[in-house]
Amino acid sequence: MDKIKKYGLMEKIVHELEDLKNSQQAIIQKLGKIEVDNMELNDKDLEKELPDMHQRVSDNLDSIASLLQAFETKKDAYSDKNNIDALREQEAINKL
């Protein structure tokens, strides 16, 4: 795989991890809304299960955020090491 393609794939993975992080944040918000609604409803099954679900999703969010940060650092280092901007400029010139 050439350097530009590899970097492009790394960018795609960063984007997908960001989407995954946003999805987990949305799930946490929805769980929070259900927990608030259940304060009025007082359903025992919801009261029992929701805090554990919330914690697991929160733990996943922390893992995703950590992985995203580490992978972005790796992507940026790869870009710097391989001078990706210059390679892309040269590729654009070659296409003319």
C-alpha positions as CSV (number, residue, x, y, z in Angstrom):
1,M,0.0,0.0,0.0
2,D,1.4,3.4,-0.9
3,K,1.9,6.1,1.7
4,I,-1.0,8.3,0.5
5,K,-3.4,5.4,0.5
6,K,-2.3,4.3,3.9
7,Y,-2.7,7.8,5.3
8,G,-6.2,8.0,3.6
9,L,-7.2,4.8,5.4
10,M,-5.9,6.2,8.7
11,E,-8.0,9.3,8.2
12,K,-11.0,7.1,7.5
13,I,-10.5,5.2,10.7
14,V,-10.2,8.4,12.7
15,H,-13.5,9.6,11.2
16,E,-15.2,6.2,12.0
17,L,-13.9,6.4,15.6
18,E,-15.2,9.9,15.9
19,D,-18.6,8.7,14.7
20,L,-18.5,5.8,17.1
21,K,-17.6,8.2,19.9
22,N,-20.5,10.5,19.0
23,S,-22.9,7.5,18.9
24,Q,-21.8,6.4,22.4
25,Q,-22.4,10.0,23.6
26,A,-25.9,9.9,22.1
27,I,-26.6,6.6,23.9
28,I,-25.5,8.0,27.2
29,Q,-27.8,11.0,26.7
30,K,-30.7,8.7,25.9
31,L,-30.1,6.5,28.9
32,G,-30.0,9.6,31.0
33,K,-33.3,10.7,29.7
34,I,-34.8,7.3,30.4
35,E,-33.4,7.4,34.0
36,V,-35.0,10.8,34.5
37,D,-38.3,9.7,33.2
38,N,-38.1,6.6,35.4
39,M,-37.8,8.8,38.5
40,E,-41.5,9.6,37.9
41,L,-42.5,6.1,36.8
42,N,-40.5,4.2,39.4
43,D,-40.2,1.0,37.4
44,K,-38.0,-1.4,39.4
45,D,-36.6,-3.2,36.4
46,L,-35.5,0.0,34.8
47,E,-34.1,1.3,38.1
48,K,-32.1,-1.9,38.5
49,E,-30.7,-2.2,35.0
50,L,-30.2,1.4,33.8
51,P,-27.3,2.4,36.0
52,D,-25.2,-0.7,34.9
53,M,-26.0,0.0,31.3
54,H,-25.0,3.6,31.7
55,Q,-21.7,2.6,33.3
56,R,-20.9,0.1,30.6
57,V,-21.6,2.6,27.8
58,S,-19.6,5.2,29.7
59,D,-16.7,2.8,30.0
60,N,-16.9,2.1,26.2
61,L,-16.9,5.8,25.5
62,D,-13.8,6.2,27.6
63,S,-12.1,3.4,25.7
64,I,-13.1,4.8,22.3
65,A,-11.9,8.3,23.2
66,S,-8.6,6.9,24.4
67,L,-8.1,4.9,21.2
68,L,-9.1,7.8,19.1
69,Q,-6.6,10.1,20.7
70,A,-3.8,7.5,20.4
71,F,-4.7,6.7,16.8
72,E,-4.8,10.4,15.8
73,T,-1.3,10.9,17.3
74,K,-0.1,7.9,15.2
75,K,-1.8,9.3,12.1
76,D,-0.2,12.7,12.6
77,A,3.2,11.2,13.2
78,Y,2.9,9.1,10.0
79,S,1.9,12.2,8.1
80,D,4.9,14.1,9.4
81,K,7.4,11.3,8.9
82,N,6.2,10.7,5.3
83,N,5.6,14.3,4.4
84,I,2.0,13.4,3.2
85,D,1.1,17.0,2.3
86,A,4.0,17.2,-0.2
87,L,3.2,13.8,-1.6
88,R,-0.4,14.9,-2.2
89,E,0.7,18.1,-3.8
90,Q,3.1,16.1,-6.1
91,E,0.3,13.7,-6.9
92,A,-2.0,16.5,-7.9
93,I,0.7,18.0,-10.1
94,N,1.3,14.7,-11.7
95,K,-2.4,14.4,-12.6
96,L,-2.4,17.7,-14.5
